[in-house]
Amino acid sequence: MQYVDSWRAVAAATGAADRAAAEDGVRLAYRSAGLAEPEEFVWAESPREAVGLVRKLADAGRSVREEIRTRPWADERRRLYDELGPAGWSALWSATGAQLWETTAALADRIRAAVVSEAAERPEDEPDVRLLLLDAVLGQHDAAWLAAFDGRGDRLDGLAAVARNAGWWWPYERTVVISERPEELYRDEAGRLDRGDGPALSYRDGFGLYAWRGMPVPAAFLAELTALTPERIRAEENAELRRVMLEFYGYDRYLTESGAEPLHRDETGILWRIALDGDEDVVMVEVVNSTPEPDGTHRTYWLRVPPTVRTAKDGVAWTFGLPGESYAPVRQT
């Protein structure tokens, strides 16, 4: 649908918020909920800083998230469900919000976890921080469900306006705390957080998330990647981090520099195995493209296959969803 791409851009937006437009959106959201407009706006550089500011509020009044976000969303969903019927609502959600849900929900969960980790000075403080996060409206990261309602009524226009112009926000009777959007966001082709030389998500105050192909990693770990050696990879005790190291270093390079011996070779390629303590073996098939490149060379590819594979032919066949005995290409390309 026409709204999905625009809301996808909202969810991924970086850079300074349009504070005036966001505050106008908040006022509209309050009026739409039948509430008096807030008396004060407090801006934060990140959700982490916002939680710290919320904890210090002295006269903000009670949270009005229920009236601002929860109830309008439920009412609009019920209205559309009654109007479209079960099949119609399912089709609408599949064509709109479902297209954005997985990546935005996963990102919001990662932000929550990082805020709890950094804003709670002691383990016993974590429940209080989690409760404060329940008061938040997710702004741009509510893009998935806002996409489903776009163009189907004006009751959520205030929430949509804030989402298009700012990050997370905390609505209270008299005061609203609003976070800026991220400064940078890096994702891979699957939409996962991914960056090898810095934070994959970062805010201006230094709050950020570090990840490699979606997997959370410590900041110091990334700094070490450029100096990896096969010995360092083998010495890593954390199996997930070791897997990241291998992906960054390159399986082919690791095999070459670690002096690995092939397990099997035939007309389809060469089968290699990397044994890893505390993790399943990494098994790769080395194949050569029979079609030459423009310069006359033949490109080598590495195909990861299940650790149960015992021959190169079985490995290549597995990549085509076939048993080894059924794999007999008529023409190689």
Salt bridges, closest charged atoms under 4 A:
ASP5 OD1 - ARG8 NH1 2.81
GLU23 OE1 - ARG27 NH2 3.89
ASP24 OD1 - ARG27 NH1 2.90
GLU37 OE1 - ARG27 NE 3.93
GLU37 OE2 - ARG31 NH1 2.70
GLU45 OE1 - ARG204 NE 2.85
ASP59 OD1 - ARG174 NH2 3.09
GLU67 OE2 - ARG62 NH2 2.60
ASP75 OD1 - ARG78 NH1 3.16
ASP75 OD2 - ARG155 NH1 3.09
GLU76 OE1 - ARG79 NH2 2.84
GLU83 OE1 - ARG79 NH1 3.46
ASP109 OD1 - ARG112 NH1 2.77
GLU118 OE1 - ARG48 NH1 2.53
GLU124 OE2 - ARG122 NH1 3.65
ASP125 OD1 - ARG122 NH2 2.92
GLU126 OE1 - ARG130 NH2 3.60
ASP142 OD1 - ARG69 NH2 3.04
ASP150 OD2 - ARG164 NH2 3.28
GLU173 OE2 - ARG62 NE 3.74
GLU180 OE2 - ARG19 NE 2.91
GLU180 OE2 - ARG204 NH2 3.39
GLU184 OE1 - ARG195 NH1 3.64
ASP188 OD2 - ARG192 NE 2.70
ASP197 OD1 - ARG195 NE 2.78
ASP205 OD2 - ARG48 NH2 3.64
GLU224 OE2 - ARG232 NE 2.39
GLU231 OE2 - ARG234 NH2 3.57
GLU236 OE1 - ARG232 NH2 2.94
GLU247 OE1 - ARG213 NH1 3.47
GLU257 OE2 - ARG253 NE 3.08
ASP266 OD2 - HIS264 ND1 3.79
ASP279 OD2 - ARG243 NH2 2.68
ASP281 OD2 - ARG273 NH1 3.42
